Amino acid sequence: MGLLTERDRAEIRRVLMEMKEDVKIVFFTQRFECGSCRTTHELLDELVELTPKLKLELHDLVSDKATGERYGVDKVPAIALVGPRDYGIRFKGLPSGYEFGAFLDAVLDVSRGAPSVSPQVAEEARKVDRPVHVQVLVSPS
Amino acid sequence: MLNENIRSDMVEISEYPFLAIRYGVQGVPHTVINDVYHLAGAVPEDVMLKEILKAIGK
């Protein structure tokens, strides 16, 4: 059966139907996968089966450091979500529990090319005129 | 996504414990902006943006 139950799959499939453009899940792991790399890999394999708009692009960070550097990734497992553009959205570690919901939300946002925020927030965000790196630290829930 | 200058990571601290230690994280979620500004707990988007603007001196 895998990590996702039939009910999970049906629900996720329904959510992913709202995708517009294709999204590439750029996944960094290593050939001899650690526990969480393996779990993340399995989860992503199951996820991309649920819609043709999600593609998995696999990279071995050990043999492909250059791509890792390009995406700002230096540890595994790590995921970059890339739609029509790379918006700099990264998931470092397995997105489990509550974070999986955030992961699906991010897939939808990237697919639409626009986050679901209020017009005021979108307007204010234009004022950011220098690099900003936001890290949200979470734990498995 | 709203601005090319902003990039964001979700970081699972059980796999990046050194970040939790470096930033002195007591509870999650915990947000760090540009390695310096900290926000504890869940943060609504308008507050997040205000803090980002503060972090860059606006």
N, CA and C atoms of all chains as a GROMACS GRO file, in nm:
protein
  597
    1MET      N    1   0.083  -0.120   0.000
    1MET     CA    2   0.000   0.000   0.000
    1MET      C    3   0.086   0.125   0.000
    2GLY      N    4   0.192   0.127   0.076
    2GLY     CA    5   0.275   0.246   0.076
    2GLY      C    6   0.244   0.337   0.192
    3LEU      N    7   0.293   0.461   0.181
    3LEU     CA    8   0.279   0.556   0.291
    3LEU      C    9   0.142   0.620   0.295
    4LEU      N   10   0.082   0.638   0.178
    4LEU     CA   11  -0.048   0.705   0.171
    4LEU      C   12  -0.158   0.601   0.163
    5THR      N   13  -0.262   0.622   0.245
    5THR     CA   14  -0.378   0.531   0.238
    5THR      C   15  -0.460   0.565   0.114
    6GLU      N   16  -0.557   0.477   0.081
    6GLU     CA   17  -0.643   0.506  -0.034
    6GLU      C   18  -0.719   0.637  -0.014
    7ARG      N   19  -0.758   0.657   0.111
    7ARG     CA   20  -0.834   0.779   0.144
    7ARG      C   21  -0.746   0.903   0.127
    8ASP      N   22  -0.618   0.890   0.174
    8ASP     CA   23  -0.522   1.000   0.156
    8ASP      C   24  -0.511   1.032   0.008
    9ARG      N   25  -0.492   0.926  -0.072
    9ARG     CA   26  -0.469   0.946  -0.215
    9ARG      C   27  -0.587   1.018  -0.280
   10ALA      N   28  -0.709   0.974  -0.242
   10ALA     CA   29  -0.829   1.035  -0.302
   10ALA      C   30  -0.836   1.182  -0.265
   11GLU      N   31  -0.806   1.213  -0.141
   11GLU     CA   32  -0.812   1.352  -0.093
   11GLU      C   33  -0.705   1.437  -0.161
   12ILE      N   34  -0.583   1.383  -0.168
   12ILE     CA   35  -0.473   1.458  -0.229
   12ILE      C   36  -0.498   1.477  -0.378
   13ARG      N   37  -0.550   1.373  -0.442
   13ARG     CA   38  -0.582   1.382  -0.585
   13ARG      C   39  -0.680   1.498  -0.608
   14ARG      N   40  -0.777   1.508  -0.519
   14ARG     CA   41  -0.879   1.613  -0.530
   14ARG      C   42  -0.814   1.750  -0.516
   15VAL      N   43  -0.726   1.763  -0.418
   15VAL     CA   44  -0.656   1.891  -0.396
   15VAL      C   45  -0.571   1.927  -0.518
   16LEU      N   46  -0.499   1.829  -0.570
   16LEU     CA   47  -0.407   1.856  -0.681
   16LEU      C   48  -0.480   1.887  -0.812
   17MET      N   49  -0.608   1.860  -0.817
   17MET     CA   50  -0.684   1.894  -0.939
   17MET      C   51  -0.689   2.043  -0.961
   18GLU      N   52  -0.662   2.120  -0.855
   18GLU     CA   53  -0.661   2.266  -0.868
   18GLU      C   54  -0.531   2.319  -0.928
   19MET      N   55  -0.437   2.232  -0.956
   19MET     CA   56  -0.311   2.278  -1.015
   19MET      C   57  -0.336   2.336  -1.153
   20LYS      N   58  -0.256   2.439  -1.186
   20LYS     CA   59  -0.267   2.496  -1.321
   20LYS      C   60  -0.149   2.446  -1.405
   21GLU      N   61  -0.031   2.506  -1.381
   21GLU     CA   62   0.086   2.466  -1.457
   21GLU      C   63   0.152   2.345  -1.390
   22ASP      N   64   0.237   2.278  -1.465
   22ASP     CA   65   0.313   2.166  -1.410
   22ASP      C   66   0.410   2.215  -1.304
   23VAL      N   67   0.436   2.129  -1.208
   23VAL     CA   68   0.535   2.161  -1.106
   23VAL      C   69   0.638   2.049  -1.100
   24LYS      N   70   0.762   2.091  -1.094
   24LYS     CA   71   0.872   1.995  -1.086
   24LYS      C   72   0.914   1.985  -0.939
   25ILE      N   73   0.916   1.863  -0.889
   25ILE     CA   74   0.968   1.842  -0.754
   25ILE      C   75   1.114   1.803  -0.771
   26VAL      N   76   1.204   1.896  -0.744
   26VAL     CA   77   1.346   1.868  -0.757
   26VAL      C   78   1.393   1.813  -0.623
   27PHE      N   79   1.420   1.685  -0.621
   27PHE     CA   80   1.446   1.616  -0.495
   27PHE      C   81   1.591   1.575  -0.485
   28PHE      N   82   1.655   1.619  -0.378
   28PHE     CA   83   1.795   1.585  -0.354
   28PHE      C   84   1.803   1.476  -0.249
   29THR      N   85   1.867   1.365  -0.287
   29THR     CA   86   1.888   1.256  -0.192
   29THR      C   87   2.031   1.207  -0.216
   30GLN      N   88   2.060   1.089  -0.169
   30GLN     CA   89   2.192   1.033  -0.201
   30GLN      C   90   2.173   0.886  -0.230
   31ARG      N   91   2.272   0.826  -0.300
   31ARG     CA   92   2.252   0.689  -0.348
   31ARG      C   93   2.223   0.594  -0.231
   32PHE      N   94   2.302   0.604  -0.125
   32PHE     CA   95   2.274   0.521  -0.007
   32PHE      C   96   2.188   0.605   0.086
   33GLU      N   97   2.058   0.587   0.071
   33GLU     CA   98   1.965   0.679   0.136
   33GLU      C   99   1.954   0.658   0.286
   34CYS      N  100   1.957   0.770   0.358
   34CYS     CA  101   1.930   0.767   0.501
   34CYS      C  102   1.781   0.738   0.518
   35GLY      N  103   1.739   0.712   0.641
   35GLY     CA  104   1.598   0.677   0.668
   35GLY      C  105   1.501   0.781   0.616
   36SER      N  106   1.527   0.906   0.649
   36SER     CA  107   1.430   1.008   0.608
   36SER      C  108   1.437   1.035   0.458
   37CYS      N  109   1.554   1.013   0.398
   37CYS     CA  110   1.564   1.028   0.251
   37CYS      C  111   1.476   0.923   0.184
   38ARG      N  112   1.485   0.802   0.238
   38ARG     CA  113   1.409   0.692   0.179
   38ARG      C  114   1.258   0.717   0.194
   39THR      N  115   1.218   0.762   0.312
   39THR     CA  116   1.076   0.790   0.336
   39THR      C  117   1.028   0.904   0.247
   40THR      N  118   1.108   1.009   0.236
   40THR     CA  119   1.070   1.121   0.151
   40THR      C  120   1.059   1.076   0.006
   41HIS      N  121   1.155   0.995  -0.036
   41HIS     CA  122   1.155   0.944  -0.173
   41HIS      C  123   1.029   0.863  -0.202
   42GLU      N  124   0.994   0.776  -0.107
   42GLU     CA  125   0.871   0.695  -0.124
   42GLU      C  126   0.748   0.784  -0.133
   43LEU      N  127   0.744   0.882  -0.043
   43LEU     CA  128   0.628   0.972  -0.040
   43LEU      C  129   0.614   1.047  -0.172
   44LEU      N  130   0.726   1.096  -0.222
   44LEU     CA  131   0.722   1.172  -0.347
   44LEU      C  132   0.684   1.082  -0.465
   45ASP      N  133   0.736   0.959  -0.464
   45ASP     CA  134   0.700   0.863  -0.570
   45ASP      C  135   0.549   0.842  -0.572
   46GLU      N  136   0.489   0.829  -0.453
   46GLU     CA  137   0.344   0.807  -0.446
   46GLU      C  138   0.268   0.932  -0.487
   47LEU      N  139   0.323   1.047  -0.451
   47LEU     CA  140   0.255   1.173  -0.481
   47LEU      C  141   0.246   1.199  -0.631
   48VAL      N  142   0.356   1.177  -0.702
   48VAL     CA  143   0.356   1.211  -0.845
   48VAL      C  144   0.267   1.117  -0.926
   49GLU      N  145   0.228   1.005  -0.864
   49GLU     CA  146   0.134   0.915  -0.935
   49GLU      C  147  -0.006   0.973  -0.938
   50LEU      N  148  -0.031   1.073  -0.854
   50LEU     CA  149  -0.167   1.121  -0.838
   50LEU      C  150  -0.208   1.228  -0.937
   51THR      N  151  -0.112   1.284  -1.009
   51THR     CA  152  -0.146   1.381  -1.113
   51THR      C  153  -0.033   1.388  -1.215
   52PRO      N  154  -0.068   1.400  -1.344
   52PRO     CA  155   0.037   1.412  -1.446
   52PRO      C  156   0.107   1.548  -1.439
   53LYS      N  157   0.053   1.642  -1.360
   53LYS     CA  158   0.114   1.775  -1.355
   53LYS      C  159   0.231   1.784  -1.257
   54LEU      N  160   0.256   1.678  -1.184
   54LEU     CA  161   0.366   1.676  -1.089
   54LEU      C  162   0.474   1.582  -1.142
   55LYS      N  163   0.596   1.635  -1.152
   55LYS     CA  164   0.705   1.552  -1.201
   55LYS      C  165   0.815   1.547  -1.096
   56LEU      N  166   0.877   1.432  -1.083
   56LEU     CA  167   0.984   1.416  -0.986
   56LEU      C  168   1.118   1.417  -1.060
   57GLU      N  169   1.206   1.505  -1.016
   57GLU     CA  170   1.340   1.510  -1.075
   57GLU      C  171   1.438   1.477  -0.963
   58LEU      N  172   1.507   1.366  -0.980
   58LEU     CA  173   1.591   1.313  -0.873
   58LEU      C  174   1.737   1.354  -0.891
   59HIS      N  175   1.800   1.393  -0.780
   59HIS     CA  176   1.942   1.425  -0.785
   59HIS      C  177   2.013   1.361  -0.668
   60ASP      N  178   2.129   1.305  -0.696
   60ASP     CA  179   2.214   1.252  -0.591
   60ASP      C  180   2.310   1.364  -0.552
   61LEU      N  181   2.293   1.417  -0.431
   61LEU     CA  182   2.370   1.535  -0.392
   61LEU      C  183   2.520   1.505  -0.387
   62VAL      N  184   2.555   1.380  -0.363
   62VAL     CA  185   2.697   1.345  -0.354
   62VAL      C  186   2.764   1.355  -0.491
   63SER      N  187   2.696   1.301  -0.595
   63SER     CA  188   2.759   1.303  -0.728
   63SER      C  189   2.722   1.428  -0.807
   64ASP      N  190   2.624   1.504  -0.758
   64ASP     CA  191   2.579   1.620  -0.834
   64ASP      C  192   2.574   1.743  -0.745
   65LYS      N  193   2.688   1.776  -0.686
   65LYS     CA  194   2.695   1.891  -0.594
   65LYS      C  195   2.662   2.021  -0.665
   66ALA      N  196   2.700   2.029  -0.792
   66ALA     CA  197   2.680   2.154  -0.866
   66ALA      C  198   2.532   2.191  -0.872
   67THR      N  199   2.448   2.093  -0.901
   67THR     CA  200   2.303   2.121  -0.904
   67THR      C  201   2.254   2.159  -0.765
   68GLY      N  202   2.309   2.091  -0.665
   68GLY     CA  203   2.273   2.124  -0.527
   68GLY      C  204   2.305   2.270  -0.497
   69GLU      N  205   2.424   2.312  -0.539
   69GLU     CA  206   2.465   2.451  -0.515
   69GLU      C  207   2.373   2.547  -0.586
   70ARG      N  208   2.334   2.510  -0.707
   70ARG     CA  209   2.246   2.597  -0.785
   70ARG      C  210   2.113   2.619  -0.713
   71TYR      N  211   2.068   2.514  -0.645
   71TYR     CA  212   1.940   2.525  -0.574
   71TYR      C  213   1.958   2.565  -0.427
   72GLY      N  214   2.081   2.588  -0.386
   72GLY     CA  215   2.105   2.628  -0.247
   72GLY      C  216   2.082   2.514  -0.149
   73VAL      N  217   2.114   2.394  -0.192
   73VAL     CA  218   2.092   2.276  -0.109
   73VAL      C  219   2.226   2.214  -0.073
   74ASP      N  220   2.247   2.189   0.057
   74ASP     CA  221   2.374   2.126   0.093
   74ASP      C  222   2.355   2.004   0.181
   75LYS      N  223   2.229   1.968   0.207
   75LYS     CA  224   2.202   1.849   0.289
   75LYS      C  225   2.082   1.777   0.232
   76VAL      N  226   2.073   1.650   0.265
   76VAL     CA  227   1.959   1.572   0.217
   76VAL      C  228   1.880   1.519   0.334
   77PRO      N  229   1.749   1.493   0.316
   77PRO     CA  230   1.671   1.517   0.194
   77PRO      C  231   1.630   1.663   0.180
   78ALA      N  232   1.623   1.711   0.058
   78ALA     CA  233   1.580   1.848   0.035
   78ALA      C  234   1.499   1.853  -0.094
   79ILE      N  235   1.401   1.942  -0.095
   79ILE     CA  236   1.311   1.953  -0.210
   79ILE      C  237   1.302   2.098  -0.253
   80ALA      N  238   1.315   2.120  -0.385
   80ALA     CA  239   1.287   2.253  -0.440
   80ALA      C  240   1.161   2.236  -0.525
   81LEU      N  241   1.065   2.325  -0.506
   81LEU     CA  242   0.943   2.319  -0.587
   81LEU      C  243   0.954   2.423  -0.696
   82VAL      N  244   0.953   2.377  -0.822
   82VAL     CA  245   0.976   2.468  -0.935
   82VAL      C  246   0.859   2.461  -1.032
   83GLY      N  247   0.798   2.576  -1.056
   83GLY     CA  248   0.688   2.580  -1.153
   83GLY      C  249   0.735   2.649  -1.278
   84PRO      N  250   0.655   2.738  -1.331
   84PRO     CA  251   0.701   2.816  -1.446
   84PRO      C  252   0.832   2.888  -1.412
   85ARG      N  253   0.849   2.919  -1.284
   85ARG     CA  254   0.974   2.978  -1.236
   85ARG      C  255   1.014   2.912  -1.106
   86ASP      N  256   1.141   2.935  -1.068
   86ASP     CA  257   1.187   2.892  -0.936
   86ASP      C  258   1.167   3.011  -0.843
   87TYR      N  259   1.073   2.996  -0.750
   87TYR     CA  260   1.042   3.105  -0.658
   87TYR      C  261   1.124   3.098  -0.530
   88GLY      N  262   1.220   3.006  -0.525
   88GLY     CA  263   1.305   2.996  -0.406
   88GLY      C  264   1.238   2.926  -0.290
   89ILE      N  265   1.147   2.834  -0.320
   89ILE     CA  266   1.078   2.761  -0.213
   89ILE      C  267   1.144   2.626  -0.193
   90ARG      N  268   1.189   2.602  -0.070
   90ARG     CA  269   1.262   2.480  -0.040
   90ARG      C  270   1.203   2.411   0.082
   91PHE      N  271   1.205   2.279   0.080
   91PHE     CA  272   1.167   2.200   0.196
   91PHE      C  273   1.288   2.115   0.234
   92LYS      N  274   1.339   2.141   0.353
   92LYS     CA  275   1.460   2.071   0.396
   92LYS      C  276   1.420   1.970   0.503
   93GLY      N  277   1.430   1.843   0.468
   93GLY     CA  278   1.382   1.739   0.558
   93GLY      C  279   1.248   1.688   0.506
   94LEU      N  280   1.198   1.583   0.569
   94LEU     CA  281   1.072   1.522   0.525
   94LEU      C  282   0.952   1.610   0.564
   95PRO      N  283   0.871   1.652   0.468
   95PRO     CA  284   0.753   1.733   0.505
   95PRO      C  285   0.641   1.641   0.555
   96SER      N  286   0.640   1.614   0.686
   96SER     CA  287   0.543   1.517   0.740
   96SER      C  288   0.438   1.588   0.824
   97GLY      N  289   0.331   1.518   0.851
   97GLY     CA  290   0.226   1.570   0.938
   97GLY      C  291   0.170   1.701   0.888
   98TYR      N  292   0.168   1.801   0.974
   98TYR     CA  293   0.114   1.931   0.939
   98TYR      C  294   0.189   1.992   0.822
   99GLU      N  295   0.316   1.966   0.815
   99GLU     CA  296   0.400   2.022   0.709
   99GLU      C  297   0.362   1.969   0.571
  100PHE      N  298   0.300   1.850   0.568
  100PHE     CA  299   0.260   1.796   0.439
  100PHE      C  300   0.150   1.882   0.378
  101GLY      N  301   0.062   1.934   0.464
  101GLY     CA  302  -0.041   2.027   0.416
  101GLY      C  303   0.022   2.152   0.358
  102ALA      N  304   0.124   2.202   0.427
  102ALA     CA  305   0.195   2.320   0.378
  102ALA      C  306   0.264   2.290   0.245
  103PHE      N  307   0.314   2.167   0.233
  103PHE     CA  308   0.381   2.125   0.110
  103PHE      C  309   0.282   2.126  -0.007
  104LEU      N  310   0.164   2.070   0.016
  104LEU     CA  311   0.061   2.069  -0.091
  104LEU      C  312   0.017   2.210  -0.127
  105ASP      N  313   0.002   2.296  -0.024
  105ASP     CA  314  -0.033   2.437  -0.050
  105ASP      C  315   0.072   2.502  -0.137
  106ALA      N  316   0.200   2.473  -0.107
  106ALA     CA  317   0.309   2.532  -0.184
  106ALA      C  318   0.306   2.481  -0.328
  107VAL      N  319   0.275   2.353  -0.346
  107VAL     CA  320   0.265   2.298  -0.482
  107VAL      C  321   0.158   2.374  -0.560
  108LEU      N  322   0.044   2.398  -0.497
  108LEU     CA  323  -0.063   2.471  -0.565
  108LEU      C  324  -0.022   2.614  -0.597
  109ASP      N  325   0.039   2.682  -0.499
  109ASP     CA  326   0.082   2.820  -0.521
  109ASP      C  327   0.181   2.828  -0.637
  110VAL      N  328   0.280   2.738  -0.636
  110VAL     CA  329   0.382   2.739  -0.741
  110VAL      C  330   0.318   2.711  -0.877
  111SER      N  331   0.221   2.620  -0.875
  111SER     CA  332   0.153   2.583  -0.999
  111SER      C  333   0.072   2.700  -1.055
  112ARG      N  334   0.020   2.783  -0.964
  112ARG     CA  335  -0.059   2.898  -1.010
  112ARG      C  336   0.030   3.018  -1.038
  113GLY      N  337   0.155   3.013  -0.994
  113GLY     CA  338   0.245   3.125  -1.014
  113GLY      C  339   0.212   3.242  -0.922
  114ALA      N  340   0.128   3.218  -0.824
  114ALA     CA  341   0.091   3.326  -0.733
  114ALA      C  342   0.050   3.266  -0.599
  115PRO      N  343   0.098   3.323  -0.489
  115PRO     CA  344   0.058   3.269  -0.360
  115PRO      C  345  -0.082   3.316  -0.324
  116SER      N  346  -0.146   3.245  -0.233
  116SER     CA  347  -0.281   3.286  -0.194
  116SER      C  348  -0.270   3.380  -0.075
  117VAL      N  349  -0.247   3.507  -0.103
  117VAL     CA  350  -0.238   3.609   0.002
  117VAL      C  351  -0.332   3.722  -0.032
  118SER      N  352  -0.354   3.811   0.065
  118SER     CA  353  -0.443   3.923   0.040
  118SER      C  354  -0.374   4.025  -0.050
  119PRO      N  355  -0.453   4.108  -0.121
  119PRO     CA  356  -0.393   4.211  -0.207
  119PRO      C  357  -0.302   4.306  -0.129
  120GLN      N  358  -0.339   4.332  -0.001
  120GLN     CA  359  -0.257   4.425   0.078
  120GLN      C  360  -0.118   4.367   0.101
  121VAL      N  361  -0.115   4.238   0.134
  121VAL     CA  362   0.015   4.172   0.156
  121VAL      C  363   0.096   4.171   0.027
  122ALA      N  364   0.028   4.142  -0.085
  122ALA     CA  365   0.097   4.139  -0.214
  122ALA      C  366   0.157   4.276  -0.245
  123GLU      N  367   0.082   4.380  -0.215
  123GLU     CA  368   0.128   4.517  -0.239
  123GLU      C  369   0.248   4.551  -0.151
  124GLU      N  370   0.236   4.520  -0.022
  124GLU     CA  371   0.345   4.549   0.074
  124GLU      C  372   0.472   4.475   0.035
  125ALA      N  373   0.456   4.356  -0.017
  125ALA     CA  374   0.573   4.272  -0.049
  125ALA      C  375   0.660   4.334  -0.158
  126ARG      N  376   0.600   4.423  -0.236
  126ARG     CA  377   0.679   4.491  -0.339
  126ARG      C  378   0.790   4.577  -0.281
  127LYS      N  379   0.774   4.615  -0.153
  127LYS     CA  380   0.874   4.703  -0.092
  127LYS      C  381   1.004   4.632  -0.058
  128VAL      N  382   1.002   4.499  -0.067
  128VAL     CA  383   1.124   4.424  -0.032
  128VAL      C  384   1.224   4.439  -0.146
  129ASP      N  385   1.330   4.514  -0.118
  129ASP     CA  386   1.422   4.547  -0.227
  129ASP      C  387   1.563   4.492  -0.205
  130ARG      N  388   1.574   4.399  -0.112
  130ARG     CA  389   1.704   4.333  -0.096
  130ARG      C  390   1.678   4.188  -0.055
  131PRO      N  391   1.782   4.101  -0.063
  131PRO     CA  392   1.760   3.959  -0.037
  131PRO      C  393   1.706   3.931   0.103
  132VAL      N  394   1.607   3.848   0.108
  132VAL     CA  395   1.551   3.806   0.235
  132VAL      C  396   1.543   3.654   0.234
  133HIS      N  397   1.595   3.593   0.338
  133HIS     CA  398   1.589   3.448   0.351
  133HIS      C  399   1.504   3.416   0.473
  134VAL      N  400   1.391   3.351   0.451
  134VAL     CA  401   1.302   3.315   0.561
  134VAL      C  402   1.314   3.165   0.585
  135GLN      N  403   1.343   3.127   0.707
  135GLN     CA  404   1.349   2.985   0.742
  135GLN      C  405   1.243   2.957   0.847
  136VAL      N  406   1.155   2.865   0.817
  136VAL     CA  407   1.054   2.826   0.916
  136VAL      C  408   1.095   2.690   0.970
  137LEU      N  409   1.131   2.688   1.098
  137LEU     CA  410   1.178   2.565   1.160
  137LEU      C  411   1.059   2.492   1.221
  138VAL      N  412   1.047   2.366   1.186
  138VAL     CA  413   0.934   2.286   1.232
  138VAL      C  414   0.986   2.152   1.283
  139SER      N  415   0.896   2.076   1.346
  139SER     CA  416   0.935   1.941   1.389
  139SER      C  417   0.827   1.844   1.349
  140PRO      N  418   0.860   1.715   1.339
  140PRO     CA  419   0.761   1.617   1.290
  140PRO      C  420   0.639   1.616   1.381
  141SER      N  421   0.520   1.625   1.319
  141SER     CA  422   0.399   1.627   1.400
  141SER      C  423   0.310   1.509   1.362
  142MET      N  424   0.729   3.416  -0.321
  142MET     CA  425   0.679   3.420  -0.459
  142MET      C  426   0.639   3.560  -0.499
  143LEU      N  427   0.606   3.644  -0.401
  143LEU     CA  428   0.558   3.777  -0.432
  143LEU      C  429   0.670   3.868  -0.480
  144ASN      N  430   0.792   3.830  -0.448
  144ASN     CA  431   0.904   3.918  -0.476
  144ASN      C  432   1.027   3.829  -0.494
  145GLU      N  433   1.101   3.853  -0.601
  145GLU     CA  434   1.218   3.767  -0.631
  145GLU      C  435   1.324   3.773  -0.524
  146ASN      N  436   1.320   3.876  -0.442
  146ASN     CA  437   1.422   3.890  -0.338
  146ASN      C  438   1.400   3.794  -0.222
  147ILE      N  439   1.279   3.739  -0.214
  147ILE     CA  440   1.247   3.656  -0.099
  147ILE      C  441   1.258   3.508  -0.134
  148ARG      N  442   1.335   3.437  -0.055
  148ARG     CA  443   1.334   3.292  -0.069
  148ARG      C  444   1.304   3.231   0.068
  149SER      N  445   1.238   3.115   0.066
  149SER     CA  446   1.197   3.060   0.195
  149SER      C  447   1.218   2.910   0.201
  150ASP      N  448   1.251   2.862   0.322
  150ASP     CA  449   1.271   2.720   0.346
  150ASP      C  450   1.182   2.674   0.459
  151MET      N  451   1.125   2.557   0.444
  151MET     CA  452   1.070   2.487   0.560
  151MET      C  453   1.182   2.394   0.604
  152VAL      N  454   1.219   2.398   0.731
  152VAL     CA  455   1.331   2.317   0.778
  152VAL      C  456   1.287   2.225   0.890
  153GLU      N  457   1.306   2.098   0.869
  153GLU     CA  458   1.271   1.997   0.968
  153GLU      C  459   1.386   1.986   1.068
  154ILE      N  460   1.366   2.033   1.192
  154ILE     CA  461   1.482   2.045   1.280
  154ILE      C  462   1.536   1.912   1.332
  155SER      N  463   1.458   1.806   1.321
  155SER     CA  464   1.514   1.678   1.365
  155SER      C  465   1.627   1.636   1.270
  156GLU      N  466   1.625   1.690   1.147
  156GLU     CA  467   1.731   1.656   1.053
  156GLU      C  468   1.834   1.768   1.040
  157TYR      N  469   1.802   1.883   1.093
  157TYR     CA  470   1.895   1.995   1.090
  157TYR      C  471   1.911   2.047   1.233
  158PRO      N  472   1.951   1.959   1.325
  158PRO     CA  473   1.954   2.001   1.466
  158PRO      C  474   2.048   2.116   1.493
  159PHE      N  475   2.153   2.129   1.408
  159PHE     CA  476   2.248   2.237   1.432
  159PHE      C  477   2.183   2.373   1.414
  160LEU      N  478   2.080   2.378   1.327
  160LEU     CA  479   2.010   2.506   1.309
  160LEU      C  480   1.926   2.539   1.432
  161ALA      N  481   1.866   2.435   1.489
  161ALA     CA  482   1.785   2.456   1.609
  161ALA      C  483   1.874   2.508   1.723
  162ILE      N  484   1.995   2.452   1.730
  162ILE     CA  485   2.089   2.494   1.834
  162ILE      C  486   2.139   2.634   1.806
  163ARG      N  487   2.178   2.657   1.680
  163ARG     CA  488   2.234   2.788   1.644
  163ARG      C  489   2.136   2.901   1.673
  164TYR      N  490   2.008   2.875   1.643
  164TYR     CA  491   1.908   2.980   1.661
  164TYR      C  492   1.840   2.975   1.798
  165GLY      N  493   1.883   2.881   1.884
  165GLY     CA  494   1.825   2.872   2.017
  165GLY      C  495   1.676   2.846   2.014
  166VAL      N  496   1.633   2.754   1.930
  166VAL     CA  497   1.490   2.730   1.912
  166VAL      C  498   1.433   2.654   2.031
  167GLN      N  499   1.331   2.713   2.095
  167GLN     CA  500   1.268   2.648   2.211
  167GLN      C  501   1.143   2.572   2.172
  168GLY      N  502   1.073   2.622   2.072
  168GLY     CA  503   0.949   2.557   2.030
  168GLY      C  504   0.927   2.580   1.882
  169VAL      N  505   0.833   2.502   1.826
  169VAL     CA  506   0.806   2.519   1.684
  169VAL      C  507   0.657   2.549   1.663
  170PRO      N  508   0.621   2.616   1.554
  170PRO     CA  509   0.714   2.666   1.455
  170PRO      C  510   0.793   2.787   1.502
  171HIS      N  511   0.910   2.804   1.445
  171HIS     CA  512   0.997   2.914   1.479
  171HIS      C  513   1.053   2.968   1.349
  172THR      N  514   1.034   3.098   1.327
  172THR     CA  515   1.076   3.157   1.200
  172THR      C  516   1.201   3.242   1.221
  173VAL      N  517   1.297   3.228   1.129
  173VAL     CA  518   1.418   3.311   1.134
  173VAL      C  519   1.429   3.386   1.003
  174ILE      N  520   1.448   3.518   1.013
  174ILE     CA  521   1.460   3.600   0.892
  174ILE      C  522   1.603   3.651   0.881
  175ASN      N  523   1.666   3.618   0.769
  175ASN     CA  524   1.805   3.661   0.743
  175ASN      C  525   1.900   3.627   0.857
  176ASP      N  526   1.879   3.510   0.918
  176ASP     CA  527   1.966   3.458   1.023
  176ASP      C  528   1.963   3.538   1.151
  177VAL      N  529   1.885   3.645   1.156
  177VAL     CA  530   1.896   3.736   1.270
  177VAL      C  531   1.763   3.760   1.343
  178TYR      N  532   1.655   3.776   1.268
  178TYR     CA  533   1.528   3.810   1.332
  178TYR      C  534   1.448   3.684   1.360
  179HIS      N  535   1.392   3.677   1.481
  179HIS     CA  536   1.321   3.556   1.521
  179HIS      C  537   1.175   3.583   1.551
  180LEU      N  538   1.091   3.488   1.510
  180LEU     CA  539   0.949   3.494   1.543
  180LEU      C  540   0.908   3.358   1.597
  181ALA      N  541   0.848   3.358   1.715
  181ALA     CA  542   0.807   3.229   1.771
  181ALA      C  543   0.661   3.204   1.739
  182GLY      N  544   0.629   3.080   1.711
  182GLY     CA  545   0.489   3.042   1.689
  182GLY      C  546   0.445   3.064   1.545
  183ALA      N  547   0.318   3.031   1.522
  183ALA     CA  548   0.261   3.048   1.388
  183ALA      C  549   0.244   3.197   1.361
  184VAL      N  550   0.275   3.238   1.240
  184VAL     CA  551   0.274   3.380   1.207
  184VAL      C  552   0.182   3.404   1.087
  185PRO      N  553   0.078   3.487   1.104
  185PRO     CA  554  -0.006   3.518   0.988
  185PRO      C  555   0.072   3.597   0.883
  186GLU      N  556   0.026   3.589   0.760
  186GLU     CA  557   0.105   3.643   0.648
  186GLU      C  558   0.132   3.793   0.659
  187ASP      N  559   0.035   3.868   0.713
  187ASP     CA  560   0.056   4.013   0.717
  187ASP      C  561   0.161   4.048   0.823
  188VAL      N  562   0.163   3.972   0.932
  188VAL     CA  563   0.264   3.992   1.036
  188VAL      C  564   0.401   3.952   0.982
  189MET      N  565   0.404   3.838   0.911
  189MET     CA  566   0.530   3.790   0.854
  189MET      C  567   0.591   3.898   0.767
  190LEU      N  568   0.511   3.958   0.682
  190LEU     CA  569   0.562   4.060   0.591
  190LEU      C  570   0.610   4.183   0.668
  191LYS      N  571   0.535   4.223   0.770
  191LYS     CA  572   0.577   4.339   0.852
  191LYS      C  573   0.715   4.311   0.912
  192GLU      N  574   0.734   4.188   0.961
  192GLU     CA  575   0.862   4.152   1.022
  192GLU      C  576   0.973   4.148   0.918
  193ILE      N  577   0.939   4.101   0.797
  193ILE     CA  578   1.040   4.098   0.690
  193ILE      C  579   1.083   4.241   0.658
  194LEU      N  580   0.986   4.332   0.650
  194LEU     CA  581   1.018   4.471   0.620
  194LEU      C  582   1.100   4.533   0.733
  195LYS      N  583   1.066   4.498   0.857
  195LYS     CA  584   1.146   4.548   0.971
  195LYS      C  585   1.288   4.496   0.962
  196ALA      N  586   1.300   4.368   0.925
  196ALA     CA  587   1.433   4.305   0.919
  196ALA      C  588   1.522   4.374   0.817
  197ILE      N  589   1.462   4.431   0.713
  197ILE     CA  590   1.545   4.500   0.614
  197ILE      C  591   1.541   4.650   0.633
  198GLY      N  592   1.493   4.692   0.748
  198GLY     CA  593   1.500   4.833   0.785
  198GLY      C  594   1.397   4.923   0.720
  199LYS      N  595   1.279   4.867   0.690
  199LYS     CA  596   1.176   4.952   0.629
  199LYS      C  597   1.059   4.971   0.724
   0.00000   0.00000   0.00000
